[in-house]
Amino acid sequence: MRFDVLTLFPELFTPHAVHGITRRAFESRAVDVRLWPLRDFADDAYRRVDDRPYGGGPGMVMLVQPLLRALEAIAADRGSRPAVVHFTPTGRHIDQRVVREYAKGEGAVLLCGRYEGVDQRFIDRHVSDELSLGDFVLSGGELPALALLDAVARLQDGVLNEPSHQQDSFSDGLLEGPQYSRPEKLQLGDDEIPVPEVLLSGHHGRIARWRRERALEVTARRRPDLITAARATGRLGPDDERFLSALQL
């Protein structure tokens, strides 16, 4: 798949592509990322891509014409007109369902807005999807674009050990439970804190059930809305319901 990133700050993306485990996806071009600096498509000596908003108000608005020229260049390079994703607080939230949707797709143009936003006429005519990282405002779309690229990259074959992302939070609608590693007994001051005994038992069935129960517990305490959604979609079995009832939250 191919993502063309339309941004004023392409330098923000380069370190992400060469560090960490997800670099495997970028180096192999399983997730092919192309950077398009928007100022390259300005038509004046000042390389201006924004102007004051009609009707007054603070800030600046990204102009349509540089965006159109950039989109035409991307379409010519790809040989087809791609979908365009605009990152904005008014978009649908990026969650694991959205990530899977894009991980199985052909990619898109990622439009990283800045200032007060993008001229609505460009959005109405050319934007296919609008996404948000959450209910807060960022300085631009680069961080949400990076988040989406990272989440998509880690779902590609060969990037992670196969079971890893299957046990992630949200992979089955629940949050992930706690994890432990060495030492078996951790000395903190006067306290000796052991790893839960079941994890040392070698009994795969008991370990799987313990992990399921911890996931149910942390989800019920921190995100009860996910428990409601899991019930609605039939993801909770009788053992899960008995455990949740025993929690008495």
C-alpha positions in Angstrom: 0.0 0.0 0.0 1.1 3.6 -0.6 0.6 6.7 1.5 1.4 10.1 0.1 1.8 12.6 2.8 1.0 16.2 2.0 2.6 18.4 4.6 4.4 21.6 5.4 6.9 19.7 7.6 8.1 16.5 5.9 11.1 16.4 8.2 8.9 15.2 11.0 8.3 11.9 9.2 11.8 10.8 8.3 13.0 9.7 11.8 9.9 7.6 12.3 10.6 5.7 9.1 14.1 4.5 10.2 13.7 3.8 13.9 11.7 1.2 15.8 10.3 -2.1 14.8 7.8 -0.6 12.4 10.7 0.5 10.2 10.5 -3.0 8.7 7.2 -2.1 7.0 8.6 1.2 5.7 12.0 -0.3 4.5 10.3 -3.2 2.7 7.7 -0.7 1.3 4.9 -2.9 2.6 3.8 0.6 3.7 5.3 2.9 1.0 5.4 6.4 2.3 6.0 9.3 -0.1 6.5 12.9 1.3 5.2 15.9 -0.6 6.2 19.3 0.8 3.2 21.6 0.2 5.3 24.7 -0.3 6.8 23.1 -3.5 3.4 23.8 -5.0 3.0 27.4 -4.2 3.1 29.8 -7.2 4.7 32.9 -5.7 8.2 33.9 -4.6 7.2 33.6 -0.9 6.0 30.1 -1.3 2.8 31.1 0.4 0.2 28.4 1.0 -2.2 30.3 3.3 -4.1 33.5 3.6 -6.5 35.4 5.9 -10.0 34.0 6.3 -13.0 35.7 4.7 -15.3 37.1 7.3 -12.4 37.9 9.6 -11.2 36.0 12.6 -7.9 34.8 13.9 -5.3 32.7 12.1 -4.8 31.7 8.5 -6.5 29.3 6.1 -4.7 26.9 3.8 -5.3 27.9 0.1 -7.0 25.7 -2.4 -4.7 26.2 -5.4 -1.4 24.8 -3.9 -3.4 21.8 -2.6 -4.9 21.2 -6.1 -1.5 21.3 -7.8 -0.1 18.9 -5.2 -3.0 16.5 -5.6 -2.6 16.5 -9.4 1.1 15.8 -9.1 0.4 12.9 -6.7 -2.3 11.5 -9.0 0.1 11.7 -12.0 2.8 9.9 -10.0 0.5 7.1 -8.8 -1.3 6.8 -12.2 -4.6 7.1 -10.5 -6.5 9.5 -8.3 -6.2 8.3 -4.7 -8.5 8.8 -1.7 -7.7 11.8 0.4 -7.7 11.7 4.2 -7.9 15.0 6.1 -6.9 15.1 9.8 -9.2 17.4 11.8 -10.8 17.5 15.3 -14.2 17.1 13.5 -13.3 13.8 12.0 -14.2 10.3 13.2 -11.9 9.0 15.9 -9.0 6.8 14.9 -9.6 3.4 16.6 -8.5 -0.1 15.9 -11.4 -0.6 13.5 -10.3 2.4 11.4 -6.7 1.1 11.6 -7.7 -2.3 10.2 -9.7 -0.6 7.5 -6.6 1.2 6.2 -4.2 -1.7 6.9 -6.2 -3.8 4.4 -6.6 -1.0 1.8 -4.4 0.5 -1.0 -3.4 3.6 0.9 -4.3 7.2 0.5 -3.1 10.8 0.5 -2.7 12.0 4.0 -3.5 15.8 4.1 -1.8 17.3 7.2 -3.6 20.6 7.7 -2.2 23.6 9.7 -3.2 27.0 10.9 -7.0 27.5 11.2 -7.6 24.7 8.7 -8.2 24.0 5.0 -10.5 25.9 2.7 -13.8 24.0 2.9 -14.1 24.0 -0.9 -11.2 21.7 -1.2 -12.5 19.4 1.5 -16.0 19.3 -0.1 -14.6 18.4 -3.5 -11.6 16.2 -2.8 -11.5 14.8 0.7 -12.7 11.2 1.1 -12.4 10.7 4.8 -11.7 12.9 7.9 -10.0 11.4 11.0 -9.2 12.7 14.5 -6.8 11.5 17.1 -9.1 12.5 19.9 -11.1 15.3 21.5 -8.3 17.8 21.6 -6.7 20.2 19.2 -3.2 19.8 17.8 -1.0 22.3 15.8 -1.4 20.2 12.7 -2.2 16.9 11.1 1.3 15.5 11.2 1.0 13.7 14.6 -2.3 12.0 13.7 -0.8 11.0 10.3 2.2 9.5 12.1 -0.1 7.7 14.5 -2.1 6.2 11.7 1.0 5.1 9.8 2.5 3.5 12.8 -0.7 1.6 13.7 -1.1 0.4 10.1 2.6 -0.6 9.8 2.5 -2.9 12.8 -0.3 -4.9 11.3 1.6 -5.8 8.2 3.0 -9.3 7.8 6.6 -9.7 9.1 6.6 -6.6 11.2 5.7 -8.1 14.6 5.7 -11.6 15.9 2.3 -12.8 14.7 0.6 -13.2 18.1 1.8 -9.8 19.3 -0.8 -7.6 17.7 -3.5 -10.2 18.3 -3.1 -9.6 22.0 -2.9 -5.8 21.9 -5.5 -3.6 23.5 -8.6 -3.3 21.3 -7.7 -6.3 19.2 -10.7 -8.2 20.6 -12.6 -5.2 21.9 -10.9 -5.2 25.3 -8.0 -3.5 26.9 -4.8 -5.6 27.4 -4.0 -6.8 30.9 -0.8 -6.5 32.8 2.5 -8.0 31.6 5.5 -9.3 33.7 9.1 -10.1 33.1 12.3 -10.9 35.0 13.2 -10.9 37.9 10.7 -13.5 39.2 10.8 -11.6 42.6 11.4 -7.9 42.6 12.8 -6.3 45.7 11.6 -2.7 46.3 12.7 -1.5 49.6 11.3 -3.8 52.3 8.8 -5.3 49.8 9.3 -8.4 47.7 6.9 -8.4 44.8 6.6 -11.7 42.9 5.3 -12.4 39.4 1.7 -13.9 39.7 2.1 -17.6 40.3 -0.1 -18.7 37.5 2.3 -17.2 34.9 5.0 -19.6 36.2 2.8 -22.7 36.1 3.4 -23.6 32.5 -0.3 -24.4 32.3 -1.4 -22.7 29.1 -5.1 -23.0 29.7 -4.9 -21.4 33.2 -2.6 -18.7 31.9 -4.9 -17.9 29.0 -7.9 -17.6 31.4 -5.9 -15.5 33.8 -5.0 -13.1 31.1 -8.6 -13.0 29.8 -9.8 -12.1 33.3 -7.2 -9.4 33.8 -8.2 -7.9 30.5 -11.9 -8.0 31.5 -11.1 -6.4 34.8 -9.0 -3.5 33.5 -11.6 -2.9 30.8 -14.5 -2.9 33.2 -12.8 -0.5 35.5 -11.4 1.9 33.0 -13.5 1.6 29.9 -16.9 0.1 30.8 -18.2 1.3 27.4 -16.0 -1.3 25.8 -17.6 -4.0 27.9 -21.0 -2.8 26.7 -19.9 -3.0 23.1 -18.4 -6.4 23.6 -21.7 -7.7 25.0 -23.6 -6.1 22.1 -21.4 -7.9 19.5 -21.4 -11.3 21.3 -17.8 -11.3 22.3 -18.3 -12.2 25.9 -19.0 -15.8 26.9 -20.6 -17.3 30.0 -17.3 -17.5 31.9 -16.6 -13.8 31.1 -20.0 -12.8 32.4 -19.6 -14.8 35.6 -16.2 -13.2 36.2 -17.6 -9.7 35.6 -20.5 -10.3 38.0 -18.1 -11.4 40.7 -16.2 -8.1 40.4 -19.2 -6.2 41.7 -18.2 -2.9 40.2 
